[in-house]
C-alpha cells in the first residue's frame, strides 16, 4: 500500500482544508468506478478488468468477473449486489461472495438496456440505475430505471443526455447527472417510487468549471452535501443543497469519476483514472482523509 502525503495537491476553496493526506489503496486499478461501502468494506468495479473488487483494509480481492461486462458500478441490493454491465447491456445481480443470482438485458416492456451505468439502493431492497445510451454526444436516450426487490424492472424517467451518476438528496429527491449536458437534475418521488417534477439543480460551468466539464458520479456525503466526481478532470466538487459550490478536491490523476465514504464519514474513497487514452485505462483508488 503506497502512502502519499499530498495535502498540497488537494485544492480547497474558501480556505477550508478538508484533507490532510491521501493513501493509494490500489496503485493499478483498471478504470475503477461505481464504489459502495458495505459492512465496513469497500467494493468497487474495474471497468476495463470486468471485475468487482473488494478492499478489506489490507488488500484488494477479486469478488466477481465476467468478460465483456464492462462494469460501471456495484450497488447494494438487499443481501446482494446489482452490477451495471455497460458494455454488454446487462444488469447482473450477484451475491456478496460473487455468485450469479439474476441477469437482466431488457426492461419489462421489452426495451434493451443500453449502457447501464450507475445506481443507488432504493431503501426497499431494489435499486434505481441509469442507462446512458452509447458513449456519444449526439443521442439523448438516457433513462432512469427501477428494479424492485421482486424483480420488476421498469422505466422511471427518459430523455436524459447521458444519464450517469445517481443519488438521493437530503430532501429525498433523486439526483441524476446528465454528463453530456454538464449538469445535475433532480426528481421528486411519490409513495410508489414514481418520478416527477424534473428540475435543474446545477450546471457545472456556472460553478467555474470549464464548458466541457463532465459530471460522472454523484454521492450524498456524510455532511449532507453533494460530492460530484468529474471525468473531465480529477476534481470532486462539493455542492450544498442550495446548489452553491462549497469546496473542491483535486487528486493527482487525470480523472476522478466516482467516490464513496467510510461508515464514520472520515474517509472519502476516490476512483481515479490516470490513462484516459485507451484500454486498460489504468488508474488508482485513493483514500482521502477528511476533517
C-alpha positions in Angstrom: 0.0 0.0 0.0 1.6 3.2 -1.2 1.1 6.2 1.1 1.4 9.7 -0.3 1.2 12.8 1.7 -0.2 15.2 -0.8 -2.0 17.9 1.1 -0.7 20.5 -1.3 -2.3 18.6 -4.2 -5.8 18.8 -2.6 -7.5 22.1 -3.5 -9.9 23.6 -1.1 -11.9 26.8 -1.7 -12.6 29.5 0.8 -9.6 28.4 2.9 -11.3 25.2 4.0 -8.8 22.3 4.2 -10.8 19.1 4.2 -8.0 16.7 3.6 -4.7 16.0 5.4 -3.4 13.1 3.3 -4.1 10.7 0.5 -3.4 7.0 0.6 -3.2 4.9 -2.6 -5.0 1.7 -1.7 -4.8 0.3 -5.3 -1.9 1.6 -7.4 -3.1 0.0 -10.6 -6.8 -0.3 -10.9 -8.2 -0.8 -14.5 -10.7 2.1 -14.7 -12.1 1.9 -11.1 -15.7 3.0 -10.9 -19.0 2.9 -9.0 -17.9 2.1 -5.4 -20.0 1.2 -2.4 -19.1 0.7 1.3 -20.8 -2.4 2.8 -20.2 -4.0 6.2 -17.1 -1.8 6.6 -15.5 -2.9 3.4 -15.0 -1.1 0.1 -16.5 -2.6 -3.0 -15.8 -1.1 -6.5 -15.6 -2.2 -10.1 -12.9 -2.2 -12.7 -14.5 -1.3 -16.0 -11.5 -2.5 -18.1 -10.9 -5.5 -15.8 -14.5 -6.7 -15.9 -14.4 -7.3 -12.2 -16.0 -6.4 -8.9 -13.3 -5.8 -6.3 -13.3 -5.6 -2.5 -10.7 -3.9 -0.4 -10.8 -5.3 3.2 -8.5 -2.7 4.6 -5.3 -4.6 3.8 -5.6 -6.0 0.3 -7.7 -5.9 -2.9 -9.7 -9.1 -3.6 -11.5 -10.1 -6.8 -15.1 -10.9 -5.9 -16.6 -11.4 -9.4 -15.5 -11.3 -13.0 -17.5 -11.5 -16.3 -15.7 -10.9 -19.5 -17.2 -8.3 -21.8 -19.4 -6.9 -19.0 -17.6 -3.6 -18.7 -19.0 -2.9 -15.2 -19.6 0.7 -14.2 -21.0 0.3 -10.7 -21.7 -2.1 -7.8 -24.9 -1.2 -6.0 -26.1 -2.7 -2.7 -29.4 -4.5 -3.3 -30.8 -6.2 -0.2 -28.5 -9.1 0.7 -27.0 -8.9 -2.9 -25.4 -6.5 -5.3 -26.5 -5.2 -8.6 -23.7 -4.7 -11.1 -24.2 -2.5 -14.2 -22.6 -4.0 -17.2 -22.1 -1.0 -19.5 -20.5 -2.9 -22.4 -22.8 -6.0 -22.5 -26.0 -4.1 -21.8 -27.0 -6.1 -18.7 -27.7 -5.6 -15.1 -26.3 -8.5 -13.2 -27.4 -9.4 -9.6 -24.7 -11.2 -7.6 -24.3 -12.4 -4.1 -21.8 -10.9 -1.8 -19.4 -13.8 -2.4 -19.6 -13.3 -6.1 -22.2 -15.9 -7.2 -24.6 -15.1 -10.0 -28.2 -14.6 -8.9 -30.0 -13.0 -11.8 -29.4 -11.1 -15.0 -31.5 -8.5 -17.0 -30.9 -7.2 -20.5 -34.2 -5.6 -21.1 -37.0 -4.0 -19.1 -40.5 -5.4 -18.6 -41.7 -3.6 -21.7 -39.0 -5.4 -23.8 -36.7 -2.4 -24.3 -33.0 -3.1 -24.3 -30.8 -1.7 -21.5 -28.3 0.5 -23.4 -25.3 1.4 -21.4 -26.2 0.6 -17.8 -24.1 2.9 -15.7 -24.6 4.0 -12.1 -27.1 3.2 -9.4 -28.4 3.7 -5.9 -30.3 1.5 -3.5 -34.0 2.4 -3.2 -34.2 1.5 0.5 -36.7 -1.2 -0.1 -34.4 -4.0 -1.5 -34.4 -2.6 -5.0 -32.3 -0.2 -7.0 -32.6 2.8 -9.2 -30.0 2.8 -12.0 -29.2 4.8 -15.1 -28.8 3.7 -18.7 -26.7 6.2 -20.5 -27.1 5.1 -24.1 -24.0 5.0 -26.4 -20.9 6.9 -25.4 -21.5 9.7 -27.9 -22.6 13.3 -27.5 -25.5 13.2 -30.0 -28.3 10.8 -29.0 -30.3 11.9 -26.0 -31.6 8.5 -25.0 -30.5 8.2 -21.3 -33.0 6.7 -18.9 -33.5 6.1 -15.2 -34.6 2.5 -14.5 -36.0 0.9 -11.3 -35.5 -2.8 -10.4 -37.7 -3.7 -7.5 -36.8 -6.3 -4.8 -39.4 -8.6 -6.5 -37.6 -8.4 -9.9 -39.9 -5.9 -11.6 -37.8 -3.7 -14.0 -39.4 -0.6 -15.4 -38.5 2.9 -16.7 -38.7 5.7 -14.3 -37.5 8.6 -16.5 -36.2 9.1 -20.0 -34.9 11.8 -22.4 -31.7 12.3 -20.4 -28.5 13.5 -22.1 -26.2 10.6 -21.0 -27.7 9.7 -17.6 -24.8 8.8 -15.3 -24.3 9.2 -11.5 -27.4 9.0 -9.3 -28.1 9.5 -5.6 -30.8 10.6 -3.1 -30.5 14.0 -1.7 -31.3 15.2 1.9 -34.7 16.4 0.6 -35.5 12.8 -0.5 -35.4 13.8 -4.2 -33.5 11.7 -6.7 -30.5 13.5 -8.3 -29.1 12.4 -11.6 -26.0 13.6 -13.6 -26.5 14.4 -17.3 -22.9 14.1 -18.3 -23.1 15.3 -21.8 -25.2 18.3 -20.7 -22.7 19.2 -17.9 -25.5 19.4 -15.4 -27.3 17.7 -12.5 -31.1 17.4 -12.3 -33.5 16.1 -9.7 -36.8 14.3 -9.5 -39.5 14.0 -6.8 -40.6 10.5 -5.8 -44.2 9.5 -4.9 -45.2 6.8 -2.4 -44.9 4.2 -5.2 -41.4 5.3 -6.2 -42.6 7.0 -9.4 -40.6 10.1 -10.6 -42.0 13.5 -11.4 -41.2 17.2 -11.1 -37.9 17.2 -13.1 -35.8 20.2 -12.1 -32.4 21.6 -12.9 -30.0 21.5 -9.8 -26.7 22.8 -11.1 -24.7 23.4 -14.3 -21.0 22.8 -13.8 -19.9 25.7 -16.0 -21.8 28.1 -13.8 -19.7 27.0 -10.8 -16.5 28.0 -12.5 -15.8 24.7 -14.3 -14.9 24.6 -18.0 -17.7 24.5 -20.6 -16.9 20.8 -21.3 -16.9 19.8 -17.6 -18.2 16.2 -17.4 -20.0 15.2 -14.2 -19.7 11.5 -13.7 -20.6 10.1 -10.3 -22.5 11.8 -7.5 -22.9 10.8 -3.9 -24.5 12.4 -0.8 -21.8 13.0 1.7 -21.9 12.5 5.5 -22.3 16.3 5.8 -25.5 16.2 3.6 -23.7 17.9 0.8 -23.4 16.5 -2.7 -20.0 15.2 -3.9 -19.7 15.2 -7.7 -16.9 13.4 -9.5 -15.7 14.6 -12.9 -14.3 12.5 -15.7 -13.1 15.7 -17.5 -10.7 16.4 -14.6 -9.5 14.9 -11.3 -12.0 17.0 -9.3 -14.5 16.2 -6.7 -16.9 19.1 -6.4 -18.7 19.6 -3.0 -22.1 21.3 -3.5 -24.5 22.5 -0.9 -28.2 21.5 -1.1 -28.9 25.1 -2.4 -26.6 24.5 -5.4 -23.7 26.5 -4.2 -20.1 25.3 -4.6 -18.6 24.8 -1.1 -15.2 23.4 -1.9 -13.3 21.2 -4.4 -10.9 18.4 -4.1 -8.3 17.6 -6.7 -6.4 14.3 -6.6 -3.2 13.6 -8.5 -4.7 11.8 -11.5 -6.3 12.7 -14.8 -9.9 12.0 -13.8 -11.9 11.2 -10.7 -15.2 9.7 -12.0 -16.7 8.4 -8.7 -16.4 8.1 -5.0 -17.9 6.9 -1.7 -17.4 7.3 2.0 -16.3 5.2 5.0 -19.0 4.4 7.6 -17.7 7.0 10.0 -17.6 9.7 7.3 -13.9 10.4 7.9 -12.6 9.0 4.7 -13.5 9.6 1.1 -12.7 6.8 -1.4 -12.0 8.2 -4.8 -11.9 6.2 -8.0 -9.4 7.8 -10.4 -8.1 7.2 -13.9 -4.6 8.1 -15.0 -4.7 6.9 -18.6 -7.8 8.1 -20.4 -6.3 7.4 -23.9 -7.3 3.7 -24.2 -7.7 0.3 -22.6 -7.0 -0.8 -19.9 -7.4 2.8 -18.6 -5.0 2.4 -15.7 -5.9 4.3 -12.6 -5.8 4.3 -8.8 -8.1 4.0 -5.8 -7.4 6.7 -3.2 -8.4 7.0 0.4 -8.7 10.7 1.3 -8.8 11.6 5.0 -11.4 14.2 5.7 -11.6 16.6 8.6 
